[in-house]
Amino acid sequence: MQPDMAIYDRVEVLRGASGLLVGAGQPGGAVNLVRKRPTADNKFSITTRAGSWDQYRIDLDGSGKLNDSGTVRGRMVAAYDDSGSYLDGRDSRTPLLYGIVEADVSDDTTLTMSLRRQEQVINGYSIYGLPRYSNGQSLNLSRSTNLAQKWNRLESDMTEVFTEVAHRFNEDWISKTSLTYSQGGFDQNIAYARGAINPTTLAGSNFQGTLFRKDKVDSVGLNSQLEGNFNAFGLEHQVTLGADWSKQDANTLQATVTRRTAVNIFDVNQSAFAKPARPAWTTDIDTTEERAGLYANTRIHLSEPLSVVLGSRLSWYDYTYDVKTGAANSYESKQTQEFTPFAGVIYDINDSWSWYASYADIFTPQANYVTAGGSPLDPAIGSNYETGFKGELFDKRMNLSMALFYIKQKDVAGVDVNTTELCPTSSDGSCYLQDGISRSKGVDVEASGEVLPGLQVFGGYTFNMLRNNGDSDVAYETPKHLLRLNTSYNLPGAWNRLTLGTGVSADSGYEVPSNKQLGVAGKAIWDARASWKLDENWKVSLNAENLFDRKYYSTSIATDRSNVYGEPRSYVLTLRGDF
C-alpha cells in the first residue's frame, strides 16, 4: 500500500537516471521521501479537513525533547481519513500511527528508531476502469460510473520499523547505516467487468468473474553510506561510498469464480448479484526479489569554476517466481554485477549561472509484470543524456533551470491490449509485452521564486517527443507538451493575513497508435486557493481542484477497459493550528 504522506517532511526529486543511488529505476529520475524527524523545540500541530464527497481527515503531529538535556527527542504523528468518492459506491477509511525517537548516544553518534502502522479499507473498489464503444469512440458516461458491486472490498495494512545510526567523524566526514523492515499485505474480493460496447446494441460489457486475492509481503533493507570532503591541489572535493541490500518475500493466493453477467454500462446495477463464496485457493505463488549494490561517486574540482562528477555502481538482482498450484511453474530472473556508470561536468560561468552535462545508465527490473503465458518480463535497460543551465536572478530570489534531455530504454513493459482475459499473477491483473525500444527527447524549463514582495511564482514547461518501435501503447502515455504555472500572493498592509493563489496544469494529451480514437485529449486544469491567518496559531484555508469542472480522461488505452476519468471539481476546507 502507498504510505500516507503525513509521515514525510519533504519530497526530493532526483532528475535524470537515478541508477547510481537506487540501483534500479526509471531513466527519467527518482523520488526520495524524507521521513519526519524529531525537533529540538517542543512543537504541536493539528490539522482538520472537510471536503467534497464527505471527505474528512484529522492529523496530529507532536515533537520535542524527551529529557532535560535534549539528547533524546521524539515525534508522534497520528491521522485518520474517512472519505467518500466521486465514484458511485466507493468509500475508504485510513488510520495511521507513526512514532520516531532520536538519541544522541555520544557527541558524535545519533541513534534513530521509528515505527509506522497504517491500515486501509476501500469499499466499492474496482479495477480496469471503463470501456469505450468498440469503434473507439467515448461513451460519454457520468464520471461517477463505477463498475463494482457494493461488496467489492480491498483491505490492506503495513507495519514498518526503521533504525539508523549516524556517526560524524569530524567536520568533513559522516557515515549513516540504516535498516528497514516492513510486513504487510492485502485481502480483496472484486467483481470485475470488461468488454467494449457495440454502438448499435449498446451491449458488450460483462462482469466476467469475482477475483479473490490475498497477499503477504515481508521486506527488509540495509543501507550503509560514507560521505565527506577532502582537499587536494588546493581545492576541496567530495566523495560518497556506499553499499545496500534489500529482500522482499511475497506470497499470493488467488481464486476466481467465473461469471458472465451483462452490464448496462449506462445504468450500472451495483447489486446485480450476491458475493459468491470463496472457493479453495487455485493459485499459490511465492516470489522473492533480492537486490544488492556497491556504489561510489566523487566530485573533483579541476579549477574553481570547473568540476567533474564521476560515479559507478555494481548491482546484483535476483527474482524468483514459484507457482505451487495448478500447472506448477518456476522462473528466475537474475543479473550479476550490472555496471551502472555516471559522468558529469559542471562549469560555474559566474556567481549566478552554471552549465552542466551528464550521462547516466540504469536498468529497470520488470519481473512483477507477466505475459499472457505467465512469464515475468526481463529488465529494461535505460540511459539518460542531459545538458543545461541553472541560475539565479533578483539577488537569488528566483531560481531558473533549462535542460535538454535524451532518454532511451530497451525492452520496456507495455500493456498487451490484445489480451481480453485476466492475468491474475500480474501485479495489477493486466497482461504485458516485452516491448521494443522507446526514445524520449525534449526540453525542460523551470522558474521559481519571489518576483515581487509577497508574490511567489512557479512556472515550468516540458517538451517531450516520445517514440516507441514496439507493439504496445505504453510509451505514448506521455503528453508532448506540459505546462505548469502556480502563483501565491500574500497581500500587504491591513490584509496581510490573506494569501491567495491559483495554478494551472496543461498538457497536449496523447494518442494511441493502434486506435486513433483512443488516447487523452489536451486539457488545462485550474486550481485555486485562499488562506486566512486567524491569529498567531490558527489558519483556515479553502482549496478548489479542477476549478472549471473540466471533464477529461486521465487514462485511455483500450476499448474494453482502462478508461479512467479525472476527478471532478472538488473543494477542501482546512483548519490548522501550530503551537
Buried (B, 14 or more C-beta within 10 A) or exposed (E): BEBBEBBBEEEEEBBBBBBBBBBBBBBBBBEEEEBBEBBEEEBEBBBBBBBBBEBEBBBBBBBBBBEEEEBBBBBBBBBBBBBBBBBBBBBBEBBBBBBBBBBBEEEEEBBBBBEBBBBBBBBBBBBBBBBBBBEBEBBEBBBBBBBBBBBBBBBBBBBBBBEBBBBBEEEEBBBBBBBBBBBBBBBBBBBBBBBBBEEEEEEBBBBBBBBBBBBBBBBBBBBBBBBBEEEEEEEEBBBBBBBBBBBBBBBBBBBBBEBEBEBEBEEBEBEBEEBBEBEEBEBBBBBBBBBBBBBBBBBBBEEEEEBBBBBBBBBBBBBBBBBEEEEEBEBEBEBEEBEBBBBBBBBBEEEEBBBBBBBBBBBBBBBBBBBBEBBBBBBBBBBBBBBBBBBBBEEEBBBBBBBBBBBBBBBBBBBBBEBBEBBBBBBEBBBBBBBBBBBBBBBBBBBBBBBEEEEBBBBBBBBBEBEBEBBBBBBBBBBBBBBBBBBBBBEEEEEEEEBBBBBBBBBBBBBBBBBEBBBBEEBEBBBBBBBEBEEEEBBEBBBBBBBEEEEBBEBBBBBBBBBBBBBBBBBBEBBBBEE
